[in-house]
Amino acid sequence: MTNKTTSLWRIPLLSLLALIGAACASQKSTPDGTAKLPEKEQVLTTLRLTNDYFMQKWPDPGKEIVTNKTRPSNIWTRGIYYIGLMEFYKEDKQQRYYDYAVDWGQKHNWGLTGGDKVRHADYQTCGQTYIELYNIDPKPERIRSIKASMDNMVNSTKVDDWDWIDALMMAMPIYAQLAQIYPDSADIYHQRMYEMYMATKTQIGGGLYNAEDGLWWRDKDFVPPVQSPNGKDIYWSRGNGWVVAALVRVMDIMPKNGPHRDEYQKTYLEMMKALVPLQREDGFWNVSLEDPEHFGGKETSGTALFAYGMAWGVNNGLLDANVYNPIIAKAWNAMTQEAVHPTGFLGYLQGTGKEPKDGQPVTYTSRPDFEDYGLGCFLLAGTEIMKMK
């Protein structure tokens, strides 16, 4: 384990032992030197460590988030955490995880920041967890607001709301979730999801997806001729990670023969192929994917989202395990060895923003303005890796 500045004598013994065990297990490799996936129990130990850190730091899920200003705790950053927590709960059935999520929903009256007619994807993100909790215990109040918001979207003709790629992860899976709950309206939800996705991909800013590179520009401000100082396209790691996660969640929810699934799968596979040669030697991906000299450096949230997407692809037979397992293992091992603190805090996590320069410097000890979404990404990755053979 890399020498860090944390005073180890302050770390609870059990947490320290858990981290040491995770690091030792993750250092295993195959005879040819490629990285080896850790045992399921070792991944579980690491996920519990990081999640316990957060739950202990935020015992009241309704408490407002104070950074440069005060925000309610049902915004997108916390919504991403709970998406990760609910996936983790499916593999680690601890009642306290479920109760923590329900308490979060109740303390916000199962509502959305901005009200039932809000169109902004950042304020709809919490609805993914509200729907997950409704699927467990179908109380109508749990999805009243999110359904009203999405029905407002469906009943209008506007399709260009997602003018930044992060929005795909924030809101796109909700349409697939509602289509599952309301089969009579499934075609309507699927069609609107597709129309909005295609507007982002092919229309906004001239199209935010570059099929030639298999990567996305974050928004119209980064479409060429805009380039990094070294003359390369600016592809933001976490932004592309959001797209990967959105496509994975949608394909995981919708039927195998669902409408436009071929389109989502095709783009997903193009992205997976593009990301392979961009992985750093240490296992992370750079903040700026194609230009390591333009705020490059290891970063946890993008790396976690790519690992999540690749693990899902292997688990669902879309990616060759012989090719992708070593890549996934290398990414996971890098995060557990280099980013996870003995306390469970995650280092190398870029703060909020829209491009590589934001939230810099990104280091082992730097604290982002919000810690929640990075953990959500990490929980998604680890949970999917736990399912791997």
TORPATOR-88446 format. One record per residue (C-alpha): x negated, y, z; residue number from 1; chain; residue in three letters. Coordinates in Angstrom, 2 decimals, always signed. Layout:
BEGIN
c1 / c2 / c3 / pos / unit / code
X / Y / Z / NUM / A / Ala
...
END
This chain:
BEGIN
c1 / c2 / c3 / pos / unit / code
+0.00 / +0.00 / +0.00 / 1 / A / Met
-1.36 / +3.41 / -0.97 / 2 / A / Thr
-2.72 / +5.54 / +1.84 / 3 / A / Asn
-0.18 / +8.27 / +2.58 / 4 / A / Lys
+0.04 / +11.27 / +4.86 / 5 / A / Thr
+2.87 / +9.90 / +6.99 / 6 / A / Thr
+1.90 / +9.24 / +10.61 / 7 / A / Ser
+2.55 / +5.54 / +10.86 / 8 / A / Leu
+2.67 / +5.55 / +14.64 / 9 / A / Trp
+5.92 / +7.49 / +14.38 / 10 / A / Arg
+7.58 / +4.86 / +12.21 / 11 / A / Ile
+9.89 / +2.30 / +13.88 / 12 / A / Pro
+8.10 / -1.04 / +13.95 / 13 / A / Leu
+10.83 / -2.97 / +12.13 / 14 / A / Leu
+10.94 / -0.40 / +9.31 / 15 / A / Ser
+7.17 / -0.48 / +8.98 / 16 / A / Leu
+7.09 / -4.27 / +8.86 / 17 / A / Leu
+9.87 / -4.28 / +6.26 / 18 / A / Ala
+7.98 / -1.90 / +4.03 / 19 / A / Leu
+4.70 / -3.79 / +4.39 / 20 / A / Ile
+6.50 / -7.01 / +3.51 / 21 / A / Gly
+8.10 / -5.41 / +0.47 / 22 / A / Ala
+4.78 / -4.05 / -0.74 / 23 / A / Ala
+2.98 / -7.35 / -0.28 / 24 / A / Cys
+5.68 / -9.29 / -2.10 / 25 / A / Ala
+5.82 / -6.79 / -4.95 / 26 / A / Ser
+2.10 / -7.10 / -5.61 / 27 / A / Gln
+2.51 / -10.64 / -6.92 / 28 / A / Lys
+1.81 / -11.22 / -10.58 / 29 / A / Ser
+1.95 / -14.10 / -13.02 / 30 / A / Thr
-1.22 / -15.98 / -14.06 / 31 / A / Pro
-1.57 / -13.77 / -17.16 / 32 / A / Asp
-1.61 / -10.66 / -14.97 / 33 / A / Gly
+1.87 / -9.34 / -15.80 / 34 / A / Thr
+4.05 / -8.06 / -12.98 / 35 / A / Ala
+6.32 / -10.54 / -11.26 / 36 / A / Lys
+9.79 / -9.79 / -9.99 / 37 / A / Leu
+10.05 / -9.85 / -6.18 / 38 / A / Pro
+12.26 / -12.30 / -4.33 / 39 / A / Glu
+15.88 / -11.30 / -3.85 / 40 / A / Lys
+15.51 / -11.05 / -0.07 / 41 / A / Glu
+12.58 / -8.69 / -0.47 / 42 / A / Gln
+14.57 / -6.36 / -2.70 / 43 / A / Val
+17.45 / -6.53 / -0.22 / 44 / A / Leu
+15.14 / -5.53 / +2.63 / 45 / A / Thr
+13.92 / -2.50 / +0.70 / 46 / A / Thr
+17.44 / -1.40 / -0.25 / 47 / A / Leu
+18.62 / -1.69 / +3.33 / 48 / A / Arg
+15.65 / +0.36 / +4.52 / 49 / A / Leu
+16.29 / +3.22 / +2.10 / 50 / A / Thr
+20.05 / +3.20 / +2.56 / 51 / A / Asn
+19.83 / +3.07 / +6.35 / 52 / A / Asp
+17.56 / +6.11 / +6.27 / 53 / A / Tyr
+20.21 / +8.08 / +4.42 / 54 / A / Phe
+23.21 / +6.90 / +6.46 / 55 / A / Met
+21.39 / +7.77 / +9.66 / 56 / A / Gln
+20.47 / +11.21 / +8.32 / 57 / A / Lys
+24.06 / +11.86 / +7.18 / 58 / A / Trp
+26.30 / +10.16 / +9.76 / 59 / A / Pro
+29.20 / +12.46 / +8.83 / 60 / A / Asp
+29.97 / +11.94 / +5.12 / 61 / A / Pro
+32.23 / +14.98 / +5.11 / 62 / A / Gly
+29.51 / +17.39 / +6.20 / 63 / A / Lys
+28.76 / +20.16 / +3.74 / 64 / A / Glu
+25.42 / +20.19 / +1.91 / 65 / A / Ile
+23.33 / +23.29 / +2.55 / 66 / A / Val
+20.45 / +24.09 / +0.19 / 67 / A / Thr
+20.21 / +27.46 / -1.54 / 68 / A / Asn
+23.92 / +27.70 / -0.80 / 69 / A / Lys
+26.63 / +25.67 / +0.90 / 70 / A / Thr
+28.39 / +23.03 / -1.19 / 71 / A / Arg
+31.07 / +20.43 / -0.40 / 72 / A / Pro
+29.73 / +16.90 / -0.15 / 73 / A / Ser
+31.92 / +15.46 / -2.91 / 74 / A / Asn
+29.90 / +17.03 / -5.73 / 75 / A / Ile
+28.03 / +14.96 / -8.30 / 76 / A / Trp
+24.87 / +14.46 / -6.24 / 77 / A / Thr
+26.76 / +12.66 / -3.48 / 78 / A / Arg
+29.01 / +10.98 / -6.02 / 79 / A / Gly
+26.00 / +9.28 / -7.59 / 80 / A / Ile
+24.88 / +8.03 / -4.19 / 81 / A / Tyr
+28.25 / +6.42 / -3.54 / 82 / A / Tyr
+28.28 / +4.81 / -6.99 / 83 / A / Ile
+25.02 / +3.13 / -6.01 / 84 / A / Gly
+26.30 / +2.26 / -2.56 / 85 / A / Leu
+29.42 / +0.56 / -3.91 / 86 / A / Met
+27.34 / -1.57 / -6.26 / 87 / A / Glu
+25.05 / -2.46 / -3.35 / 88 / A / Phe
+28.08 / -3.31 / -1.22 / 89 / A / Tyr
+29.12 / -5.95 / -3.75 / 90 / A / Lys
+25.84 / -7.77 / -3.05 / 91 / A / Glu
+25.43 / -6.90 / +0.64 / 92 / A / Asp
+28.92 / -7.08 / +2.12 / 93 / A / Lys
+28.46 / -4.94 / +5.19 / 94 / A / Gln
+31.69 / -3.40 / +6.43 / 95 / A / Gln
+29.87 / -0.22 / +7.42 / 96 / A / Arg
+29.10 / +0.53 / +3.76 / 97 / A / Tyr
+32.76 / +0.30 / +2.83 / 98 / A / Tyr
+33.80 / +2.32 / +5.87 / 99 / A / Asp
+31.23 / +5.01 / +5.05 / 100 / A / Tyr
+32.64 / +5.36 / +1.54 / 101 / A / Ala
+36.26 / +5.40 / +2.72 / 102 / A / Val
+35.42 / +8.01 / +5.35 / 103 / A / Asp
+33.86 / +10.14 / +2.59 / 104 / A / Trp
+37.01 / +9.93 / +0.49 / 105 / A / Gly
+39.32 / +10.63 / +3.41 / 106 / A / Gln
+37.37 / +13.66 / +4.59 / 107 / A / Lys
+37.80 / +15.17 / +1.15 / 108 / A / His
+41.47 / +14.10 / +0.98 / 109 / A / Asn
+40.50 / +12.03 / -2.08 / 110 / A / Trp
+40.32 / +15.31 / -3.94 / 111 / A / Gly
+38.00 / +16.97 / -6.44 / 112 / A / Leu
+36.09 / +20.20 / -6.09 / 113 / A / Thr
+37.99 / +22.59 / -8.34 / 114 / A / Gly
+41.33 / +20.82 / -8.03 / 115 / A / Gly
+43.32 / +18.31 / -10.02 / 116 / A / Asp
+42.88 / +20.09 / -13.35 / 117 / A / Lys
+39.11 / +20.48 / -13.17 / 118 / A / Val
+37.38 / +19.52 / -16.44 / 119 / A / Arg
+33.75 / +19.76 / -15.36 / 120 / A / His
+32.17 / +16.31 / -15.20 / 121 / A / Ala
+30.10 / +17.14 / -12.11 / 122 / A / Asp
+33.29 / +17.53 / -10.08 / 123 / A / Tyr
+34.85 / +14.34 / -11.44 / 124 / A / Gln
+31.94 / +12.06 / -10.47 / 125 / A / Thr
+33.38 / +11.28 / -7.04 / 126 / A / Cys
+36.35 / +9.73 / -8.81 / 127 / A / Gly
+34.27 / +6.69 / -9.81 / 128 / A / Gln
+34.00 / +5.70 / -6.16 / 129 / A / Thr
+37.58 / +6.66 / -5.36 / 130 / A / Tyr
+38.65 / +4.22 / -8.09 / 131 / A / Ile
+36.30 / +1.51 / -6.79 / 132 / A / Glu
+37.88 / +1.89 / -3.35 / 133 / A / Leu
+41.37 / +1.84 / -4.87 / 134 / A / Tyr
+40.52 / -1.44 / -6.58 / 135 / A / Asn
+39.68 / -2.89 / -3.16 / 136 / A / Ile
+42.71 / -1.40 / -1.39 / 137 / A / Asp
+45.21 / +0.10 / -3.87 / 138 / A / Pro
+46.49 / +3.06 / -1.90 / 139 / A / Lys
+47.95 / +5.59 / -4.38 / 140 / A / Pro
+46.38 / +8.63 / -2.69 / 141 / A / Glu
+42.92 / +7.33 / -3.50 / 142 / A / Arg
+43.26 / +7.94 / -7.23 / 143 / A / Ile
+45.99 / +10.57 / -7.48 / 144 / A / Arg
+43.60 / +13.50 / -8.01 / 145 / A / Ser
+41.12 / +11.78 / -10.30 / 146 / A / Ile
+43.90 / +10.37 / -12.47 / 147 / A / Lys
+45.51 / +13.81 / -12.70 / 148 / A / Ala
+42.21 / +15.34 / -13.74 / 149 / A / Ser
+41.50 / +12.72 / -16.40 / 150 / A / Met
+45.08 / +12.79 / -17.70 / 151 / A / Asp
+44.68 / +16.54 / -18.12 / 152 / A / Asn
+41.63 / +15.80 / -20.28 / 153 / A / Met
+43.45 / +13.16 / -22.31 / 154 / A / Val
+46.50 / +15.36 / -22.90 / 155 / A / Asn
+44.48 / +18.21 / -24.39 / 156 / A / Ser
+42.75 / +18.43 / -27.77 / 157 / A / Thr
+39.41 / +19.64 / -26.39 / 158 / A / Lys
+36.60 / +17.07 / -26.66 / 159 / A / Val
+33.40 / +19.11 / -26.30 / 160 / A / Asp
+33.25 / +19.37 / -22.49 / 161 / A / Asp
+30.18 / +17.13 / -22.23 / 162 / A / Trp
+27.68 / +19.61 / -23.63 / 163 / A / Asp
+24.83 / +18.22 / -21.53 / 164 / A / Trp
+23.89 / +14.55 / -21.46 / 165 / A / Ile
+24.08 / +14.16 / -17.66 / 166 / A / Asp
+27.85 / +14.49 / -18.04 / 167 / A / Ala
+28.05 / +11.06 / -19.66 / 168 / A / Leu
+27.13 / +9.36 / -16.39 / 169 / A / Met
+29.19 / +11.77 / -14.32 / 170 / A / Met
+32.50 / +11.18 / -16.06 / 171 / A / Ala
+32.41 / +8.71 / -18.95 / 172 / A / Met
+32.84 / +5.52 / -16.85 / 173 / A / Pro
+36.03 / +6.92 / -15.29 / 174 / A / Ile
+37.91 / +6.49 / -18.56 / 175 / A / Tyr
+36.90 / +2.83 / -18.69 / 176 / A / Ala
+37.96 / +2.40 / -15.06 / 177 / A / Gln
+41.39 / +3.92 / -15.63 / 178 / A / Leu
+41.86 / +1.88 / -18.79 / 179 / A / Ala
+41.35 / -1.21 / -16.65 / 180 / A / Gln
+43.93 / -0.10 / -14.06 / 181 / A / Ile
+46.52 / +1.11 / -16.60 / 182 / A / Tyr
+46.45 / -1.35 / -19.52 / 183 / A / Pro
+49.44 / +0.30 / -21.21 / 184 / A / Asp
+47.37 / +3.49 / -21.55 / 185 / A / Ser
+44.04 / +1.76 / -22.15 / 186 / A / Ala
+43.81 / +2.70 / -25.82 / 187 / A / Asp
+44.36 / +6.37 / -24.97 / 188 / A / Ile
+41.64 / +6.42 / -22.32 / 189 / A / Tyr
+39.19 / +4.51 / -24.51 / 190 / A / His
+39.82 / +6.73 / -27.52 / 191 / A / Gln
+39.33 / +9.98 / -25.61 / 192 / A / Arg
+36.15 / +8.62 / -23.99 / 193 / A / Met
+34.80 / +7.76 / -27.42 / 194 / A / Tyr
+35.72 / +11.13 / -28.93 / 195 / A / Glu
+33.99 / +13.02 / -26.14 / 196 / A / Met
+30.94 / +10.77 / -26.26 / 197 / A / Tyr
+30.61 / +11.20 / -30.02 / 198 / A / Met
+30.95 / +14.97 / -29.70 / 199 / A / Ala
+27.95 / +14.93 / -27.38 / 200 / A / Thr
+26.01 / +12.55 / -29.59 / 201 / A / Lys
+26.67 / +14.02 / -33.03 / 202 / A / Thr
+28.21 / +17.52 / -32.77 / 203 / A / Gln
+27.08 / +19.61 / -29.81 / 204 / A / Ile
+23.87 / +21.44 / -30.69 / 205 / A / Gly
+23.95 / +19.59 / -34.00 / 206 / A / Gly
+23.95 / +16.32 / -32.05 / 207 / A / Gly
+22.00 / +15.62 / -28.85 / 208 / A / Leu
+20.89 / +12.11 / -29.85 / 209 / A / Tyr
+17.83 / +11.59 / -32.03 / 210 / A / Asn
+18.37 / +8.18 / -33.60 / 211 / A / Ala
+14.86 / +8.24 / -35.02 / 212 / A / Glu
+13.30 / +8.32 / -31.54 / 213 / A / Asp
+16.12 / +6.54 / -29.68 / 214 / A / Gly
+16.25 / +9.35 / -27.12 / 215 / A / Leu
+18.47 / +12.31 / -26.21 / 216 / A / Trp
+17.81 / +16.01 / -25.81 / 217 / A / Trp
+19.28 / +17.23 / -22.55 / 218 / A / Arg
+21.42 / +19.96 / -24.18 / 219 / A / Asp
+21.37 / +22.35 / -27.14 / 220 / A / Lys
+18.55 / +24.35 / -25.54 / 221 / A / Asp
+16.11 / +21.50 / -26.24 / 222 / A / Phe
+17.05 / +20.58 / -29.79 / 223 / A / Val
+14.15 / +21.28 / -32.21 / 224 / A / Pro
+12.60 / +23.57 / -33.20 / 225 / A / Pro
+12.23 / +23.79 / -29.40 / 226 / A / Val
+9.17 / +21.75 / -28.39 / 227 / A / Gln
+6.71 / +21.35 / -25.55 / 228 / A / Ser
+3.50 / +23.43 / -25.64 / 229 / A / Pro
+1.82 / +20.41 / -27.23 / 230 / A / Asn
+4.31 / +20.32 / -30.08 / 231 / A / Gly
+6.35 / +17.34 / -28.90 / 232 / A / Lys
+10.07 / +16.88 / -28.37 / 233 / A / Asp
+11.23 / +17.54 / -24.82 / 234 / A / Ile
+12.99 / +14.39 / -23.68 / 235 / A / Tyr
+13.78 / +14.60 / -19.99 / 236 / A / Trp
+13.40 / +11.33 / -18.11 / 237 / A / Ser
+16.36 / +11.57 / -15.75 / 238 / A / Arg
+18.62 / +13.00 / -18.45 / 239 / A / Gly
+18.00 / +9.95 / -20.63 / 240 / A / Asn
+18.41 / +7.81 / -17.53 / 241 / A / Gly
+21.91 / +9.21 / -17.05 / 242 / A / Trp
+22.83 / +8.15 / -20.58 / 243 / A / Val
+21.47 / +4.65 / -20.02 / 244 / A / Val
+23.46 / +4.30 / -16.80 / 245 / A / Ala
+26.63 / +5.64 / -18.41 / 246 / A / Ala
+26.45 / +3.16 / -21.28 / 247 / A / Leu
+25.73 / +0.29 / -18.91 / 248 / A / Val
+28.61 / +1.14 / -16.59 / 249 / A / Arg
+31.06 / +1.55 / -19.44 / 250 / A / Val
+30.07 / -1.74 / -21.07 / 251 / A / Met
+30.18 / -3.49 / -17.70 / 252 / A / Asp
+33.74 / -2.29 / -17.05 / 253 / A / Ile
+35.38 / -2.49 / -20.47 / 254 / A / Met
+36.41 / -5.76 / -22.17 / 255 / A / Pro
+33.86 / -7.53 / -24.33 / 256 / A / Lys
+36.03 / -6.73 / -27.35 / 257 / A / Asn
+36.83 / -3.22 / -26.15 / 258 / A / Gly
+37.17 / -0.40 / -28.65 / 259 / A / Pro
+33.91 / +1.13 / -29.89 / 260 / A / His
+31.84 / -1.19 / -27.74 / 261 / A / Arg
+29.59 / -1.89 / -30.73 / 262 / A / Asp
+28.66 / +1.79 / -30.84 / 263 / A / Glu
+27.75 / +1.92 / -27.15 / 264 / A / Tyr
+25.76 / -1.30 / -27.37 / 265 / A / Gln
+23.88 / -0.21 / -30.49 / 266 / A / Lys
+22.77 / +3.07 / -28.90 / 267 / A / Thr
+21.91 / +1.33 / -25.64 / 268 / A / Tyr
+19.67 / -1.17 / -27.44 / 269 / A / Leu
+17.96 / +1.60 / -29.41 / 270 / A / Glu
+17.18 / +3.39 / -26.16 / 271 / A / Met
+15.88 / +0.25 / -24.48 / 272 / A / Met
+13.49 / -0.35 / -27.37 / 273 / A / Lys
+12.32 / +3.28 / -27.35 / 274 / A / Ala
+11.55 / +3.28 / -23.62 / 275 / A / Leu
+9.20 / +0.28 / -23.66 / 276 / A / Val
+6.09 / +2.01 / -25.11 / 277 / A / Pro
+6.74 / +5.11 / -22.98 / 278 / A / Leu
+6.31 / +3.35 / -19.63 / 279 / A / Gln
+3.24 / +4.55 / -17.76 / 280 / A / Arg
+0.46 / +2.13 / -16.89 / 281 / A / Glu
+1.41 / +2.44 / -13.21 / 282 / A / Asp
+5.00 / +1.35 / -13.93 / 283 / A / Gly
+6.79 / +4.71 / -13.71 / 284 / A / Phe
+8.04 / +6.83 / -16.58 / 285 / A / Trp
+6.89 / +10.41 / -16.93 / 286 / A / Asn
+9.20 / +13.31 / -16.10 / 287 / A / Val
+8.68 / +14.42 / -19.71 / 288 / A / Ser
+8.95 / +11.17 / -21.63 / 289 / A / Leu
+6.93 / +11.93 / -24.75 / 290 / A / Glu
+4.45 / +14.46 / -23.40 / 291 / A / Asp
+2.56 / +13.44 / -20.24 / 292 / A / Pro
+0.78 / +16.80 / -20.26 / 293 / A / Glu
+4.08 / +18.71 / -20.08 / 294 / A / His
+5.02 / +18.15 / -16.43 / 295 / A / Phe
+4.27 / +14.48 / -16.77 / 296 / A / Gly
+3.70 / +12.32 / -13.72 / 297 / A / Gly
+5.57 / +9.55 / -11.96 / 298 / A / Lys
+9.22 / +10.15 / -11.12 / 299 / A / Glu
+11.58 / +7.88 / -9.23 / 300 / A / Thr
+15.11 / +8.70 / -10.43 / 301 / A / Ser
+14.44 / +8.30 / -14.15 / 302 / A / Gly
+12.37 / +5.18 / -13.54 / 303 / A / Thr
+15.13 / +3.68 / -11.39 / 304 / A / Ala
+17.79 / +4.35 / -14.00 / 305 / A / Leu
+15.69 / +2.78 / -16.77 / 306 / A / Phe
+14.98 / -0.27 / -14.59 / 307 / A / Ala
+18.70 / -0.52 / -13.83 / 308 / A / Tyr
+19.60 / -0.41 / -17.51 / 309 / A / Gly
+17.00 / -3.00 / -18.46 / 310 / A / Met
+17.92 / -5.37 / -15.64 / 311 / A / Ala
+21.58 / -5.18 / -16.65 / 312 / A / Trp
+20.65 / -5.94 / -20.23 / 313 / A / Gly
+18.70 / -9.04 / -19.23 / 314 / A / Val
+21.47 / -10.18 / -16.90 / 315 / A / Asn
+24.05 / -9.81 / -19.67 / 316 / A / Asn
+22.05 / -11.47 / -22.41 / 317 / A / Gly
+21.39 / -8.33 / -24.45 / 318 / A / Leu
+17.66 / -8.09 / -23.76 / 319 / A / Leu
+14.93 / -10.73 / -24.00 / 320 / A / Asp
+13.85 / -11.62 / -20.47 / 321 / A / Ala
+10.37 / -12.55 / -21.67 / 322 / A / Asn
+9.88 / -9.01 / -22.93 / 323 / A / Val
+11.73 / -6.99 / -20.32 / 324 / A / Tyr
+11.22 / -8.85 / -17.03 / 325 / A / Asn
+7.56 / -7.74 / -16.74 / 326 / A / Pro
+8.57 / -4.15 / -17.54 / 327 / A / Ile
+11.32 / -4.18 / -14.92 / 328 / A / Ile
+9.03 / -5.78 / -12.36 / 329 / A / Ala
+6.31 / -3.25 / -13.04 / 330 / A / Lys
+8.77 / -0.39 / -12.53 / 331 / A / Ala
+10.29 / -1.82 / -9.37 / 332 / A / Trp
+6.93 / -2.67 / -7.86 / 333 / A / Asn
+5.66 / +0.84 / -8.61 / 334 / A / Ala
+8.63 / +2.43 / -6.87 / 335 / A / Met
+8.43 / +0.22 / -3.79 / 336 / A / Thr
+4.67 / +0.60 / -3.45 / 337 / A / Gln
+4.32 / +4.27 / -4.34 / 338 / A / Glu
+7.65 / +6.00 / -3.66 / 339 / A / Ala
+9.33 / +4.30 / -0.69 / 340 / A / Val
+8.17 / +5.73 / +2.62 / 341 / A / His
+8.02 / +3.56 / +5.76 / 342 / A / Pro
+11.06 / +5.51 / +7.00 / 343 / A / Thr
+13.08 / +4.74 / +3.87 / 344 / A / Gly
+12.69 / +8.22 / +2.38 / 345 / A / Phe
+12.06 / +8.23 / -1.38 / 346 / A / Leu
+9.10 / +10.14 / -2.74 / 347 / A / Gly
+8.31 / +11.19 / -6.31 / 348 / A / Tyr
+11.91 / +12.31 / -6.73 / 349 / A / Leu
+12.46 / +15.35 / -8.92 / 350 / A / Gln
+14.94 / +17.90 / -7.61 / 351 / A / Gly
+17.99 / +19.05 / -9.51 / 352 / A / Thr
+17.58 / +20.93 / -12.76 / 353 / A / Gly
+17.73 / +20.36 / -16.48 / 354 / A / Lys
+14.19 / +19.83 / -17.71 / 355 / A / Glu
+10.71 / +18.58 / -16.78 / 356 / A / Pro
+9.53 / +21.86 / -15.24 / 357 / A / Lys
+12.33 / +21.99 / -12.65 / 358 / A / Asp
+11.72 / +20.82 / -9.08 / 359 / A / Gly
+7.96 / +20.68 / -9.53 / 360 / A / Gln
+5.63 / +19.58 / -8.10 / 361 / A / Pro
+7.00 / +16.07 / -7.76 / 362 / A / Val
+4.85 / +14.20 / -5.23 / 363 / A / Thr
+5.00 / +11.45 / -2.64 / 364 / A / Tyr
+5.80 / +13.94 / +0.11 / 365 / A / Thr
+7.83 / +16.54 / -1.82 / 366 / A / Ser
+11.47 / +16.78 / -0.78 / 367 / A / Arg
+14.03 / +17.44 / -3.51 / 368 / A / Pro
+16.85 / +19.88 / -2.84 / 369 / A / Asp
+19.22 / +16.89 / -2.71 / 370 / A / Phe
+18.14 / +13.41 / -1.61 / 371 / A / Glu
+21.40 / +11.61 / -2.31 / 372 / A / Asp
+21.47 / +11.08 / -6.08 / 373 / A / Tyr
+17.92 / +9.65 / -6.16 / 374 / A / Gly
+18.91 / +7.00 / -3.66 / 375 / A / Leu
+22.01 / +6.22 / -5.72 / 376 / A / Gly
+19.80 / +5.56 / -8.74 / 377 / A / Cys
+17.47 / +3.40 / -6.64 / 378 / A / Phe
+20.39 / +1.36 / -5.25 / 379 / A / Leu
+21.69 / +0.74 / -8.77 / 380 / A / Leu
+18.30 / -0.52 / -9.89 / 381 / A / Ala
+17.63 / -2.71 / -6.89 / 382 / A / Gly
+21.12 / -4.20 / -6.85 / 383 / A / Thr
+20.90 / -5.19 / -10.52 / 384 / A / Glu
+17.42 / -6.62 / -9.99 / 385 / A / Ile
+18.77 / -8.74 / -7.12 / 386 / A / Met
+21.07 / -10.45 / -9.63 / 387 / A / Lys
+18.19 / -11.49 / -11.88 / 388 / A / Met
+17.10 / -15.11 / -12.01 / 389 / A / Lys
END
